[in-house]
Amino acid sequence: MILITGANGQLGQDFQKLFNYIGIQYIATDYKELDITNIKVIRSFVLDKEITHIINCAAYNDVDKAESETDAAFMLNRDAPVHLALISKEIDAIFVTYSTDFVFDGTKGSPYIEDDQPNPISVYANSKYQGENAVLETYEKSFVIRTSWVFGMGNNNFNKQVIGWSKNKNLLNIVDDQKSSPTYSRDLATYSWDLIKTKKYGLYHLSNSGECSKYEQAKYVLKCTGWKGTLGTAKTADFNLPAKRSEYTKLDSSKIESVIGKKIPTWKNGITRFLNEYLEKKS
Ligand SMILES: NC(=O)c1ccc[n+]([C@@H]2O[C@H](COP(=O)([O-])OP(=O)(O)OC[C@H]3O[C@@H](n4cnc5c(N)ncnc54)[C@H](OP(=O)(O)O)[C@@H]3O)[C@@H](O)[C@H]2O)c1
């Protein structure tokens, strides 16, 4: 039996859809059923069930708020995954958790591989970086999967925001000085599962292939939705956000591609499939 935590979020929902599709039994829990910061509750929840995997999709994801809510960010992104890893160890279950491209400072200028040295420049990034290190030190049967710019049906994301803004405006200005790769949570779940089945534990990068700026991502979304307005560029500094952003954090997914023997689809392909799913549901 697989336990999914944070199951109502983007990735959690896509793991549920995947497991329904391939016929794998799971227990889906979110904050209300299982608060991952409460180790006692998790332990007693898990002990009387035959859990083979714990897949942690819960996280503190508000990059700007984390600057002032440091304790909450560290509790969810560092301490809770470590507790989940310890419980997984106790019951001999495989543990899977997620991290971010933001652990890098963005100065490399070419796609980041797993051996590159992180240098987090925000509280959120630091909480994730400390979480991934602590999990890998705690339990050898762990997967830590870094991903980037996740979008899916299960929560708000940049694609949905762009579509929302475009409904009320004829001019949009989007930043062109942050580059990475948008990643469809459906692909993240699918290829993570391929990886988990290999039992080749450790640290991996998994994002849709190719790279783009937020501006290029918005341009593609708006082209697909047929928006007739004007799209201009902006700079991150124009928005005076609490957390610093790295300029270039594209993750290189070649390690996972060689382990699972599959190529990860492009971000444009991911966005096209997401829009079909999203716009069909809205119509
Ligand atoms: N989203 C991105 O762009 C992005 C980028 C890089 C890495 N990642 C990482 O990828 C993973 C999946 O991200 P995602 O976008 O699917 O996240 P998400 O949509 O924000 O989902 C996270 C889920 O966890 C729940 N949650 C929050 N606190 C919890 C707690 N104490 N106990 C149990 N559940 C709790 C959330 O509930 P509420 O909504 O009610 O708070 C939400 O349903 C995360 O590790 C994330 O950090 C995401």
The ligand as an SDF file (V2000), in Angstrom:
LIG
                    3D

 48 52  0  0  0  0  0  0  0  0999 V2000
    4.8300   24.2890   -7.4450 N   0  0  0  0  0  0  0  0  0  0  0  0
    6.0450   24.5130   -7.9550 C   0  0  0  0  0  0  0  0  0  0  0  0
    6.2310   25.3540   -8.8460 O   0  0  0  0  0  0  0  0  0  0  0  0
    7.2310   23.6930   -7.4860 C   0  0  0  0  0  0  0  0  0  0  0  0
    8.5140   24.0090   -7.9630 C   0  0  0  0  0  0  0  0  0  0  0  0
    9.5960   23.2460   -7.5250 C   0  0  0  0  0  0  0  0  0  0  0  0
    9.4070   22.2150   -6.6210 C   0  0  0  0  0  0  0  0  0  0  0  0
    8.1470   21.9420   -6.1730 N   0  0  0  0  0  0  0  0  0  0  0  0
    7.9750   20.8580   -5.1940 C   0  0  0  0  0  0  0  0  0  0  0  0
    7.2140   19.8020   -5.7930 O   0  0  0  0  0  0  0  0  0  0  0  0
    6.4060   19.1820   -4.7780 C   0  0  0  0  0  0  0  0  0  0  0  0
    4.9420   19.1710   -5.2290 C   0  0  0  0  0  0  0  0  0  0  0  0
    4.5370   20.5120   -5.4280 O   0  0  0  0  0  0  0  0  0  0  0  0
    3.0410   20.9170   -5.7800 P   0  0  0  0  0  0  0  0  0  0  0  0
    3.1120   22.0750   -6.7020 O   0  0  0  0  0  0  0  0  0  0  0  0
    2.2680   19.7050   -6.1520 O   0  0  0  0  0  0  0  0  0  0  0  0
    2.5480   21.4420   -4.3440 O   0  0  0  0  0  0  0  0  0  0  0  0
    1.0920   21.9800   -3.9400 P   0  0  0  0  0  0  0  0  0  0  0  0
    0.1810   21.9700   -5.1050 O   0  0  0  0  0  0  0  0  0  0  0  0
    1.3040   23.2470   -3.1730 O   0  0  0  0  0  0  0  0  0  0  0  0
    0.6020   20.8430   -2.9340 O   0  0  0  0  0  0  0  0  0  0  0  0
    1.0730   20.7320   -1.6440 C   0  0  0  0  0  0  0  0  0  0  0  0
   -0.0380   20.1030   -0.8280 C   0  0  0  0  0  0  0  0  0  0  0  0
    0.4380   19.8860    0.5010 O   0  0  0  0  0  0  0  0  0  0  0  0
   -0.5860   20.2960    1.3940 C   0  0  0  0  0  0  0  0  0  0  0  0
   -0.0390   20.5950    2.7090 N   0  0  0  0  0  0  0  0  0  0  0  0
    0.4140   21.7850    3.1770 C   0  0  0  0  0  0  0  0  0  0  0  0
    0.8070   21.6420    4.4550 N   0  0  0  0  0  0  0  0  0  0  0  0
    0.5860   20.3420    4.7970 C   0  0  0  0  0  0  0  0  0  0  0  0
    0.7880   19.5960    5.9810 C   0  0  0  0  0  0  0  0  0  0  0  0
    1.2850   20.1450    7.0960 N   0  0  0  0  0  0  0  0  0  0  0  0
    0.4610   18.2850    5.9770 N   0  0  0  0  0  0  0  0  0  0  0  0
   -0.0550   17.6970    4.8710 C   0  0  0  0  0  0  0  0  0  0  0  0
   -0.2660   18.3650    3.7170 N   0  0  0  0  0  0  0  0  0  0  0  0
    0.0580   19.6780    3.6750 C   0  0  0  0  0  0  0  0  0  0  0  0
   -1.1740   21.5070    0.7230 C   0  0  0  0  0  0  0  0  0  0  0  0
   -2.4180   21.8300    1.3050 O   0  0  0  0  0  0  0  0  0  0  0  0
   -2.8970   23.3720    1.2360 P   0  0  0  0  0  0  0  0  0  0  0  0
   -3.0070   23.7160   -0.2250 O   0  0  0  0  0  0  0  0  0  0  0  0
   -4.2050   23.3390    1.9520 O   0  0  0  0  0  0  0  0  0  0  0  0
   -1.8440   24.1710    1.9470 O   0  0  0  0  0  0  0  0  0  0  0  0
   -1.2750   21.0070   -0.7130 C   0  0  0  0  0  0  0  0  0  0  0  0
   -2.4630   20.2450   -0.9230 O   0  0  0  0  0  0  0  0  0  0  0  0
    6.6610   19.9670   -3.4980 C   0  0  0  0  0  0  0  0  0  0  0  0
    7.6790   19.3590   -2.7430 O   0  0  0  0  0  0  0  0  0  0  0  0
    7.1570   21.3020   -4.0060 C   0  0  0  0  0  0  0  0  0  0  0  0
    7.9590   22.0070   -3.0690 O   0  0  0  0  0  0  0  0  0  0  0  0
    7.0600   22.6380   -6.5910 C   0  0  0  0  0  0  0  0  0  0  0  0
  1  2  1  0
  2  3  2  0
  2  4  1  0
  4  5  1  0
  4 48  2  0
  5  6  2  0
  6  7  1  0
  7  8  2  0
  8  9  1  0
  8 48  1  0
  9 10  1  0
  9 46  1  0
 10 11  1  0
 11 12  1  0
 11 44  1  0
 12 13  1  0
 13 14  1  0
 14 15  2  0
 14 16  1  0
 14 17  1  0
 17 18  1  0
 18 19  2  0
 18 20  1  0
 18 21  1  0
 21 22  1  0
 22 23  1  0
 23 24  1  0
 23 42  1  0
 24 25  1  0
 25 26  1  0
 25 36  1  0
 26 27  1  0
 26 35  1  0
 27 28  2  0
 28 29  1  0
 29 30  1  0
 29 35  2  0
 30 31  1  0
 30 32  2  0
 32 33  1  0
 33 34  2  0
 34 35  1  0
 36 37  1  0
 36 42  1  0
 37 38  1  0
 38 39  2  0
 38 40  1  0
 38 41  1  0
 42 43  1  0
 44 45  1  0
 44 46  1  0
 46 47  1  0
M  CHG  2   8   1  16  -1
M  END
$$$$
